[in-house]
Amino acid sequence: MQTVPRLQSYAPGSSVEDTNTGLQYLLIRGCTLLAPDEPGKLLHEQDILIAGQRIAAVGPTGSLTFNPQQVERVIRGKNRLVVPGLVNAHTHSLENLMKATSLSMPLELWLVPLFGDTLEWSPNLVYLSTLLGALEMLKTGTTAVLDHLWTSAGVSTEYLDATMHAYHDAGIRAAVAPSIEDQDLVLEAGNKYGMTFPSHPFTDRFKDWAPINQQVKALERFISTWNNTANGRLRCLVGPSGIHWCSPELLETCLELSECYHTGMHLHAVETELQAAVIRDTLGQGGIRYLKHMGLLRPGTSLAHTIWLEPGDLRILADTGTTVVHNPISNLRLGSGRFPLSEALDQGVIMALGSDGSASNDRQNMFDVLKQTGLMHNLPDVDYHQWPQPAEILHAATEGGAAALGLSAELGRIEEQQLADLLLIDLESDAFLPLRDPYLHLIYCEHGTAIDGVIVNGEVVVEHGKPLNIDEQALRQEIREQYQFALKSTANIATSMASTDKVLAQLNKLRHLILQKNQGL
């Protein structure tokens, strides 16, 4: 393959090193900050001094005390609104090359064509997929991501390493929680109904993957190798796939790993009505109470979706300090249901926001998520005073996301000693013309095109809207080439599609049987 400047194919076995050799000072001069109590909700002519990875001082222009000879770079902040970087608290990087894979359908059905995809994955393709998503996020204002990483091989060291190398090279902050699972209660419910499923990558996945004890060892090796590398920018979480996808023994193992390595945990929870019904029928209690009984609900644990809740579940989530990651776009795309966001906020649940993977969202733009969050919960049967407010939504996408990453004390605010993950937004762009309430502009008007600069961990990674670490054109070209190379043969695709159709028909029948029983029909 032709070598392209500033884009390197992933090389298995390569390593990364922390590059910080001393404090580097950066000054943002004369910028504008959000200030809800000020006229116009803005504070103009402000300076931000960054020392290394952290904010050293914030104050009116000219008021900060520092040695100008130490400042290596000054960024002009005129007509630039500086806000904390957005946190995408739930996605799946493998899906960045799988956008527009299938029509909208319920999650349990949607998973089948996803696993039966036409690509033959390699570590380099995983690297490119992760890099593509990271660049999309950075360009549209996301500075940190929680990647619930599933792969076609389960927990596979070569795929996990490829993912981390991509995040390292892109310059984004990333917490990666490799998805691990050892059962599927939905498929097991089918067996109870006398159903048999044809051979398919989805139904055969536990046979095709390495034994679960080997995957656990790979997960532990991953955490010990990568956690808190790249000057703290890369983190590792434990990622049990979900309640009905993990045996009690595996959940206990995940909890032990989390405690051993002092890291957090991230998993799917009661995303669909079918999941909730199967969990209650099999485990004898609702999913949230089951997780509480297992000891998984606590600060540092984040749950994606949590739509099908039972009375008292929100109180449990609030009392345990568990973070809930709301994914409004994928919830709509797959018809999963509506999370009770207004009630959750009212009860004090820590809320974060996520895009989910590109196969169920089709984009990694968090401004899409902000707007959808601000729209879909404005319900006629809810007092409009209880509808989510712009400041609450922005808080979920910044400080709430920081909690999901285990960085609630260090990330999401513009103040001294906070990690320097910042966006410089052009106030002269169309989204802010004419300028009224900046919070309303951010939630309902901006869609990522006004992002002028992005700083992650004190490093400028996007300047004048252009990523600095990767050649975008070269990345696109390599993806086009690798995608064609990785496509399965026509015969294999035809066989896979036929098998997919059979599994879909069986699962659809099973889904109706379980839901009818659950609804007492």
Buried (B, 14 or more C-beta within 10 A) or exposed (E): EEEBEBBBBBEEEEEBEEEBEEBBBBBBBBBBBBBEEEEEBBBBBBBBBBBBBBBBBBEEEEEBEBEEEEBEEBBEBEBBBBBBBBBBBBBBBBBBBBBEBBEEBBBBBBBBBBBBBBBEBBBBBBBBBBBBBBBBBBBBBBBBBBBBBBBBBBBBBBBBBBBBBBBBBBBBBBBBBBBBBBBBBBBEBBEEEEBEBBEBBBBBBBEEBBEBEBBBBBBBBBBEBBBBBBBBBBBBBBBBBBBBBBBEEBBBBBBEBBEEBEBBBBBBBBBBBBBBBBBBBBBEBBBBBBBBEBEBBBBBBBBBBBBBBBEEBBEBBBEBBBBBBBBBBBBBBBEBBEBBBBBBBEBEBBBBBBBBBBBBBBBBBBBBBBBBBBEBBEEEEBEEEBBBBBBBBBBBBBBBBBBBBBBBEBBBBBEEEBBBBBBBBBBEBEBBEEBEBBBBBBBBBBBBBBBBBBBBBBBBBBBEBEBBBBBBEBBBBBBEEBBEEBEBEEEEBEBBEEBBBBBBEBBBEBBEBBBEEBEEE
